[in-house]
Amino acid sequence: MSSISSKSLIIKRTLEFFTQDKIDILFSEKNNDYERIIQFLEREYDLIPEREKIGKGSVYIAKNVANGIIKNVYNLSEHILFNFSTNVYEYAKIEKNRKLVDFALSFLGEISCLSNELFEQALQRAKMLANESEWETREMSVYSIKKGLRFFPEKTISILREWVIQESNPNVRRFIAESLRPSGDIKWLRNPNKNNNVLEILQMLKAEPSEYVRKAVGNNLKDLSKYMPEKILKLTRKWVKEANIIVDNELASRSKKELDEQQFYLIWTIKQALRWLKNRNPEYYPQIQDILGKNYIVYFDEKKNRTAKPK
């Protein structure tokens, strides 16, 4: 028997809510109509059984409600759909309602795959939202890119590559790296035979001055190392060699005074990238040692991103 908070039942209740006279919510700019959406989201959230709340929450509800609406409004104009997402988001910001913000950004992601025009509008808006002050909004803005990677992969990659070249803003650059994290619903991101273009973009971000960006790059590579360890090891070894870095036992603890800035940032990223293999795969120790030195394996502290030798 399906859970009361299953995707199918959320979508079913959403279709019931947004049918007939209630469909005018999408044409409306009235605050009381947006309040009705908030109430619906809160009801759906309250329906989640306590035992399921660890894996389900505001974002889960928002995405499924947005998906349910899309199934019922296929005949509305692109202009109406995009404006609805924008208006709801602006109202949610004023009211500081997190559930409605999540819904607005989920709706933006859902409509992004309906047409080329909506796709381009959604990506540009997502890039703007990536610079918002609330970290939750920056995280959710990635959803539109994820949709693009699924439905328009070549075009999305091309746009992300252009942004890396054009944009110096750390929030946007981090947003790009996060959007390329491998996920279960986009299989090709995890395929070593298909993700070279992703690695090319990450290479452009591998030695960023901003730790915020480097951490996203390192985490992305760490995730990829679970699916393609040999490829990630080969790539990071290549980066160390190209940067003319001398590998010795102390490399992982070298400071900016001992390495130039670019070398220091690169090693920082690679330490982040290889921590999964270090912790879970001893068979790769010889290769990791060739890249980061013996002390990385023996003393590296993943939580602090530094070597922690005993006194």
C-alpha positions in Angstrom: 0.0 0.0 0.0 1.4 3.4 -1.0 2.3 5.9 1.7 0.0 8.9 2.1 3.0 11.0 1.2 4.0 9.0 -1.9 4.8 11.0 -5.0 1.8 9.7 -6.9 -0.6 10.7 -4.1 0.9 14.1 -3.7 0.5 14.7 -7.5 -3.0 13.4 -7.4 -4.0 15.8 -4.6 -2.2 18.6 -6.4 -4.2 17.9 -9.6 -7.4 18.0 -7.6 -6.4 21.3 -5.9 -5.4 23.1 -9.2 -8.4 22.0 -11.3 -11.4 23.9 -12.5 -11.9 27.3 -10.9 -8.7 26.9 -8.9 -6.5 26.9 -12.0 -6.9 30.7 -12.0 -4.2 30.8 -9.3 -1.7 30.6 -12.1 -3.1 33.8 -13.7 -3.4 35.6 -10.4 -1.1 38.0 -8.7 -3.3 38.2 -5.6 -1.7 37.6 -2.2 -4.6 35.5 -0.9 -4.1 33.1 -3.8 -0.4 32.7 -2.9 -1.5 32.1 0.7 -3.8 29.3 -0.5 -0.7 27.6 -2.1 1.2 28.0 1.2 -1.7 26.4 3.0 -1.7 23.5 0.5 2.0 23.0 0.9 1.8 23.0 4.7 -1.1 20.4 4.6 1.0 18.2 2.4 4.0 18.5 4.7 1.9 17.7 7.7 0.7 14.5 6.0 4.2 13.1 6.0 4.3 10.2 8.5 6.8 10.8 11.3 8.9 7.8 10.3 9.3 9.2 6.8 10.3 12.8 7.7 14.0 12.0 7.7 13.9 11.4 3.9 11.1 13.7 3.0 10.6 17.4 3.7 9.8 20.8 2.3 11.8 20.3 -0.9 10.3 16.8 -1.5 6.8 18.3 -1.2 7.6 21.3 -3.3 9.0 19.3 -6.2 6.1 16.9 -6.3 3.5 19.7 -6.1 5.3 21.6 -8.9 5.3 18.4 -11.0 1.6 17.8 -10.3 0.8 21.3 -11.5 2.8 20.9 -14.7 0.8 17.8 -15.5 -2.4 20.0 -15.5 -1.3 23.2 -17.2 0.4 22.0 -20.4 -1.8 24.3 -22.5 -0.8 27.5 -20.7 1.6 29.9 -22.4 5.3 30.0 -21.5 4.9 33.6 -20.4 2.2 32.7 -17.8 4.2 29.8 -16.4 7.5 31.8 -16.1 5.8 34.8 -14.6 3.9 32.6 -12.1 7.2 31.2 -10.9 8.8 34.6 -10.6 5.8 36.2 -8.8 5.5 33.4 -6.3 9.2 33.6 -5.5 9.0 37.4 -4.9 6.0 37.0 -2.6 7.7 34.1 -0.8 10.8 36.3 -0.2 8.7 39.1 1.2 6.8 36.7 3.5 10.0 34.8 4.3 8.2 31.5 3.7 10.7 28.8 3.0 8.1 26.3 1.8 6.8 28.7 -0.9 10.4 29.6 -1.9 11.1 25.9 -2.4 7.9 25.6 -4.4 8.7 28.6 -6.7 12.2 27.2 -7.5 10.9 23.7 -8.0 8.3 25.1 -10.4 11.0 27.0 -12.3 12.9 23.7 -12.6 9.9 21.8 -13.8 9.0 24.3 -16.5 12.6 24.5 -17.7 12.3 21.3 -19.6 9.0 22.2 -21.5 10.6 24.2 -24.3 13.9 25.8 -25.4 12.7 29.3 -24.6 11.7 28.4 -21.0 14.9 26.4 -20.6 17.0 29.5 -21.4 14.9 31.8 -19.3 15.0 29.3 -16.4 18.8 29.0 -16.6 19.4 32.7 -16.6 17.1 33.1 -13.6 18.8 30.2 -11.8 22.1 31.9 -12.3 20.8 35.1 -10.8 19.3 33.2 -7.8 22.6 31.5 -7.2 23.8 34.8 -5.9 21.0 35.2 -3.3 22.0 35.6 0.4 20.1 32.6 1.6 22.1 29.4 1.1 19.0 27.3 0.8 18.0 29.4 -2.2 21.4 28.9 -3.7 21.1 25.2 -3.2 17.6 25.0 -4.8 18.6 27.1 -7.8 20.7 24.1 -9.0 17.4 22.3 -9.7 16.9 24.0 -13.0 20.4 23.1 -14.2 19.8 19.5 -13.2 16.7 19.5 -15.3 18.7 20.9 -18.2 21.4 18.3 -17.8 18.7 15.6 -18.1 16.7 17.0 -21.0 19.1 19.3 -22.9 22.6 18.0 -21.8 24.7 19.3 -24.7 23.2 22.8 -24.5 23.4 22.9 -20.7 27.1 22.0 -20.7 27.8 24.6 -23.4 26.1 27.3 -21.3 27.9 26.2 -18.1 31.2 26.3 -19.9 30.5 29.9 -21.1 29.6 30.9 -17.6 32.9 29.6 -16.2 34.7 31.7 -18.7 32.6 34.8 -18.2 31.7 34.9 -14.5 34.1 35.7 -11.7 31.5 35.7 -9.0 32.3 32.8 -6.5 28.6 32.1 -5.9 28.0 31.5 -9.6 31.2 29.5 -10.0 30.3 27.3 -7.0 26.7 27.0 -8.4 28.2 25.6 -11.6 30.3 23.0 -9.8 27.4 21.9 -7.6 25.0 21.6 -10.5 27.4 19.0 -12.1 27.4 16.7 -9.0 26.6 13.1 -10.1 23.0 12.2 -9.2 21.0 9.0 -9.6 18.4 10.6 -12.0 21.1 11.7 -14.5 22.9 8.5 -15.2 25.4 9.9 -17.7 27.0 12.1 -15.1 28.2 8.9 -13.4 29.4 7.2 -16.7 33.2 7.5 -17.2 32.7 7.2 -20.9 30.3 10.1 -21.1 31.4 12.7 -18.6 34.6 14.1 -20.1 32.9 17.5 -20.7 32.0 17.7 -17.0 35.6 17.0 -16.0 36.7 19.7 -18.4 34.5 22.3 -16.6 35.7 21.1 -13.2 39.3 21.4 -14.4 38.6 25.1 -15.1 37.6 25.5 -11.4 40.1 23.2 -9.7 42.4 26.0 -8.3 39.9 28.7 -7.3 40.9 31.3 -4.7 37.5 30.8 -3.1 37.3 27.9 -0.7 33.5 27.9 -1.3 34.1 27.0 -4.9 37.0 24.6 -4.3 34.9 22.6 -1.8 32.2 22.1 -4.4 34.7 21.0 -7.0 36.4 18.6 -4.5 33.1 17.2 -3.4 32.0 16.6 -7.0 35.3 14.7 -7.7 34.9 12.8 -4.5 31.4 11.6 -5.6 32.8 10.7 -9.0 35.6 8.7 -7.4 33.0 6.2 -6.2 32.0 5.4 -9.7 35.3 5.9 -11.6 38.2 5.8 -9.2 40.9 5.1 -11.8 39.8 8.0 -14.0 39.8 10.5 -11.1 43.2 9.2 -9.9 44.6 9.6 -13.4 43.1 13.1 -13.7 44.4 14.4 -10.4 47.9 12.9 -11.0 47.9 14.8 -14.4 46.9 18.0 -12.6 49.8 17.7 -10.1 52.3 17.0 -12.9 51.1 19.9 -15.1 51.4 22.3 -12.0 55.1 21.2 -11.6 54.4 20.2 -8.0 57.1 18.0 -6.4 55.4 15.1 -4.6 57.0 14.2 -1.2 55.7 12.9 2.1 54.9 16.4 3.3 53.0 17.7 0.3 49.5 17.5 1.9 50.6 19.9 4.7 52.5 22.4 2.5 51.5 26.0 3.1 51.2 28.9 0.7 54.7 29.9 1.6 56.0 26.5 0.4 53.8 26.3 -2.7 52.7 29.1 -5.0 49.0 30.1 -4.6 47.7 28.1 -7.6 49.6 25.0 -6.4 48.3 25.4 -2.9 44.7 25.7 -4.0 45.0 22.8 -6.4 46.4 20.5 -3.7 43.6 21.6 -1.4 41.0 20.5 -4.0 42.7 17.2 -4.7 42.7 16.4 -0.9 39.0 16.9 -0.9 38.6 14.9 -4.0 40.5 11.8 -2.9 39.2 11.5 0.7 36.6 8.9 -0.1 39.2 6.6 -1.7 41.6 7.2 1.2 38.9 6.2 3.7 37.3 3.3 1.9 39.7 1.9 -0.6 43.2 0.9 0.7 43.9 -0.8 -2.6 44.4 2.7 -4.0 46.9 3.8 -1.4 50.0 3.5 -3.6 48.4 5.6 -6.3 47.1 8.2 -3.8 50.6 8.4 -2.3 52.1 9.1 -5.7 49.7 12.1 -6.0 49.7 13.6 -2.5 52.5 11.9 -0.5 52.5 9.4 2.3 51.4 11.8 5.0 48.1 12.4 3.3 47.2 8.8 3.8 48.6 8.5 7.3 47.7 11.9 8.9 45.1 13.7 6.8 42.1 15.0 8.7 39.1 15.2 6.4 37.0 17.4 8.6 39.6 20.1 8.9 41.2 19.6 5.5 44.7 19.4 7.0 47.3 16.9 8.2 47.1 16.2 11.9 50.3 14.6 13.1 50.4 13.4 16.7 52.5 15.6 19.0 
